[in-house]
Amino acid sequence: IKGTQMALEKVMKDVTLIPVEVDSGVSKQPFGFEEILKGAINRARRAFEKVPCHYGIGIEAGVVEIGGKYLDIHICAIFDGEDYTLGTSQGFQIPEEVIKEIKKGEECSKVVEKIYGIRNIGRREGIIGYLTKNLVSRVDLCRDAVLMAMVPRL
């Protein structure tokens, strides 16, 4: 929520953000661009339908394979009732010991808890915060994904 608020305040005046819980309609640990994209679009559409608003914004994080390596990315969809725009965060390589468990069907936050002993990391700084010693946080990734999705609307 904080990253979304930060992004919107950069590009709009008088922003009111109404956070709503919506189901992504995808697995708890999305894998591949298509599943991550589907989750973001579902969240954006469902948020738009849930409250009176100009935009529904959905963010989904997941794992993509690139060049035999696995990256975590966030995809943002912004839905205006007719069409959506998209943006992504930066991607970062996930440690091999984490990806091995994710490939078995484990959710990243559960794997991080098991391997590194950090509870609820997905609700806090995210694995990126841990890996970068808080140089980059989950909030930063969400902010950037929302900003990139706003580009066609500027």
C-alpha beads as a LAMMPS data file, in Angstrom:
LAMMPS data file: protein, C-alpha beads

154 atoms
153 bonds

1 atom types
1 bond types

-500.0 500.0 xlo xhi
-500.0 500.0 ylo yhi
-500.0 500.0 zlo zhi

Masses

1 110.0

Atoms # bond

1 1 1 0.000 0.000 0.000
2 1 1 2.803 2.401 0.904
3 1 1 4.574 1.916 -2.432
4 1 1 1.342 2.485 -4.352
5 1 1 0.637 5.660 -2.382
6 1 1 4.171 6.937 -3.023
7 1 1 3.859 6.304 -6.768
8 1 1 0.445 7.931 -7.111
9 1 1 1.518 11.011 -5.163
10 1 1 4.337 11.528 -7.693
11 1 1 1.957 11.694 -10.654
12 1 1 -1.401 12.908 -9.287
13 1 1 -2.808 15.624 -7.062
14 1 1 -5.229 14.868 -4.226
15 1 1 -4.901 11.097 -4.231
16 1 1 -7.134 8.995 -2.013
17 1 1 -6.072 5.371 -1.860
18 1 1 -8.662 2.856 -0.637
19 1 1 -6.967 -0.478 0.118
20 1 1 -9.185 -3.521 -0.437
21 1 1 -8.544 -7.237 -0.045
22 1 1 -9.184 -9.126 -3.273
23 1 1 -8.274 -12.596 -4.449
24 1 1 -5.675 -12.823 -7.199
25 1 1 -7.153 -15.977 -8.694
26 1 1 -3.661 -17.458 -9.068
27 1 1 -1.471 -19.674 -6.897
28 1 1 0.076 -18.300 -3.705
29 1 1 3.456 -18.452 -5.452
30 1 1 2.940 -17.377 -9.074
31 1 1 5.484 -18.760 -11.519
32 1 1 6.021 -17.268 -14.979
33 1 1 5.030 -13.969 -16.559
34 1 1 1.553 -15.152 -17.557
35 1 1 0.508 -16.252 -14.068
36 1 1 1.929 -13.111 -12.439
37 1 1 0.192 -10.939 -15.053
38 1 1 -3.114 -12.763 -14.559
39 1 1 -2.902 -12.177 -10.800
40 1 1 -2.205 -8.456 -11.229
41 1 1 -5.051 -7.983 -13.722
42 1 1 -7.488 -9.956 -11.554
43 1 1 -6.576 -7.865 -8.511
44 1 1 -6.969 -4.595 -10.454
45 1 1 -10.365 -5.538 -11.914
46 1 1 -11.679 -6.857 -8.596
47 1 1 -10.477 -3.767 -6.726
48 1 1 -12.161 -1.544 -9.336
49 1 1 -15.440 -3.439 -8.879
50 1 1 -15.281 -3.386 -5.084
51 1 1 -15.239 0.374 -4.419
52 1 1 -16.196 3.504 -6.364
53 1 1 -12.938 4.690 -7.937
54 1 1 -11.183 5.960 -11.046
55 1 1 -8.640 3.144 -11.078
56 1 1 -8.287 -0.345 -9.714
57 1 1 -4.662 -1.164 -9.032
58 1 1 -3.385 -4.707 -8.685
59 1 1 0.152 -5.830 -7.905
60 1 1 1.327 -9.433 -8.093
61 1 1 4.816 -10.691 -7.317
62 1 1 6.204 -13.921 -8.672
63 1 1 9.099 -15.816 -10.146
64 1 1 10.224 -15.809 -13.782
65 1 1 12.958 -17.825 -15.462
66 1 1 15.440 -15.868 -17.571
67 1 1 18.613 -17.376 -18.977
68 1 1 18.411 -20.367 -16.672
69 1 1 18.197 -18.110 -13.593
70 1 1 15.140 -17.224 -11.539
71 1 1 14.120 -13.660 -10.832
72 1 1 11.499 -12.182 -8.548
73 1 1 9.449 -9.445 -10.226
74 1 1 6.331 -7.459 -9.408
75 1 1 3.768 -6.698 -12.102
76 1 1 1.248 -3.888 -11.659
77 1 1 -2.007 -3.595 -13.608
78 1 1 -4.078 -0.414 -13.481
79 1 1 -7.680 -0.869 -14.664
80 1 1 -9.951 2.087 -15.500
81 1 1 -13.155 0.175 -16.202
82 1 1 -12.373 -0.385 -19.872
83 1 1 -8.698 -1.167 -20.312
84 1 1 -5.577 -1.705 -18.273
85 1 1 -1.992 -0.496 -18.361
86 1 1 0.965 -2.503 -17.095
87 1 1 4.298 -1.963 -15.414
88 1 1 6.959 -4.073 -13.770
89 1 1 9.467 -3.620 -11.008
90 1 1 13.141 -4.358 -11.299
91 1 1 13.862 -8.069 -11.149
92 1 1 16.376 -9.677 -8.856
93 1 1 17.885 -13.147 -8.763
94 1 1 16.525 -15.469 -6.102
95 1 1 19.081 -17.573 -4.178
96 1 1 19.344 -21.168 -5.401
97 1 1 18.398 -22.677 -2.024
98 1 1 15.180 -20.627 -2.062
99 1 1 14.276 -21.408 -5.673
100 1 1 14.704 -25.149 -5.091
101 1 1 11.919 -25.045 -2.499
102 1 1 9.730 -22.725 -4.579
103 1 1 9.959 -25.200 -7.481
104 1 1 8.578 -27.848 -5.113
105 1 1 5.493 -25.689 -4.621
106 1 1 6.479 -23.751 -1.508
107 1 1 5.596 -20.070 -1.147
108 1 1 8.651 -17.765 -1.065
109 1 1 7.824 -16.247 2.337
110 1 1 7.496 -19.721 3.882
111 1 1 10.823 -20.775 2.373
112 1 1 12.539 -17.646 3.704
113 1 1 11.143 -18.377 7.156
114 1 1 12.403 -21.960 6.979
115 1 1 15.882 -21.151 5.604
116 1 1 16.653 -17.777 7.183
117 1 1 14.325 -17.803 10.203
118 1 1 12.524 -14.600 9.203
119 1 1 8.743 -14.670 9.714
120 1 1 6.233 -12.839 7.497
121 1 1 8.920 -11.320 5.273
122 1 1 6.352 -10.779 2.497
123 1 1 4.452 -8.399 4.770
124 1 1 7.600 -6.509 5.720
125 1 1 10.718 -5.621 3.705
126 1 1 10.389 -8.631 1.408
127 1 1 13.181 -11.014 0.496
128 1 1 14.749 -8.131 -1.460
129 1 1 15.182 -6.211 1.794
130 1 1 16.962 -9.149 3.371
131 1 1 19.181 -9.833 0.355
132 1 1 20.191 -6.169 -0.080
133 1 1 20.543 -5.409 3.642
134 1 1 17.599 -3.008 3.191
135 1 1 19.160 -1.035 0.337
136 1 1 16.010 -1.941 -1.633
137 1 1 12.672 -2.922 -0.097
138 1 1 9.440 -4.497 -1.244
139 1 1 7.902 -1.017 -0.999
140 1 1 10.444 0.218 -3.572
141 1 1 9.557 -2.601 -5.974
142 1 1 5.821 -1.940 -5.628
143 1 1 6.322 1.821 -6.071
144 1 1 8.313 1.317 -9.254
145 1 1 5.848 -1.193 -10.724
146 1 1 2.979 1.263 -10.143
147 1 1 4.975 4.158 -11.627
148 1 1 5.753 2.123 -14.748
149 1 1 2.079 1.157 -15.115
150 1 1 1.164 4.862 -14.925
151 1 1 3.464 5.826 -17.839
152 1 1 0.776 5.444 -20.571
153 1 1 -1.589 7.553 -18.440
154 1 1 0.754 10.525 -18.011

Bonds

1 1 1 2
2 1 2 3
3 1 3 4
4 1 4 5
5 1 5 6
6 1 6 7
7 1 7 8
8 1 8 9
9 1 9 10
10 1 10 11
11 1 11 12
12 1 12 13
13 1 13 14
14 1 14 15
15 1 15 16
16 1 16 17
17 1 17 18
18 1 18 19
19 1 19 20
20 1 20 21
21 1 21 22
22 1 22 23
23 1 23 24
24 1 24 25
25 1 25 26
26 1 26 27
27 1 27 28
28 1 28 29
29 1 29 30
30 1 30 31
31 1 31 32
32 1 32 33
33 1 33 34
34 1 34 35
35 1 35 36
36 1 36 37
37 1 37 38
38 1 38 39
39 1 39 40
40 1 40 41
41 1 41 42
42 1 42 43
43 1 43 44
44 1 44 45
45 1 45 46
46 1 46 47
47 1 47 48
48 1 48 49
49 1 49 50
50 1 50 51
51 1 51 52
52 1 52 53
53 1 53 54
54 1 54 55
55 1 55 56
56 1 56 57
57 1 57 58
58 1 58 59
59 1 59 60
60 1 60 61
61 1 61 62
62 1 62 63
63 1 63 64
64 1 64 65
65 1 65 66
66 1 66 67
67 1 67 68
68 1 68 69
69 1 69 70
70 1 70 71
71 1 71 72
72 1 72 73
73 1 73 74
74 1 74 75
75 1 75 76
76 1 76 77
77 1 77 78
78 1 78 79
79 1 79 80
80 1 80 81
81 1 81 82
82 1 82 83
83 1 83 84
84 1 84 85
85 1 85 86
86 1 86 87
87 1 87 88
88 1 88 89
89 1 89 90
90 1 90 91
91 1 91 92
92 1 92 93
93 1 93 94
94 1 94 95
95 1 95 96
96 1 96 97
97 1 97 98
98 1 98 99
99 1 99 100
100 1 100 101
101 1 101 102
102 1 102 103
103 1 103 104
104 1 104 105
105 1 105 106
106 1 106 107
107 1 107 108
108 1 108 109
109 1 109 110
110 1 110 111
111 1 111 112
112 1 112 113
113 1 113 114
114 1 114 115
115 1 115 116
116 1 116 117
117 1 117 118
118 1 118 119
119 1 119 120
120 1 120 121
121 1 121 122
122 1 122 123
123 1 123 124
124 1 124 125
125 1 125 126
126 1 126 127
127 1 127 128
128 1 128 129
129 1 129 130
130 1 130 131
131 1 131 132
132 1 132 133
133 1 133 134
134 1 134 135
135 1 135 136
136 1 136 137
137 1 137 138
138 1 138 139
139 1 139 140
140 1 140 141
141 1 141 142
142 1 142 143
143 1 143 144
144 1 144 145
145 1 145 146
146 1 146 147
147 1 147 148
148 1 148 149
149 1 149 150
150 1 150 151
151 1 151 152
152 1 152 153
153 1 153 154
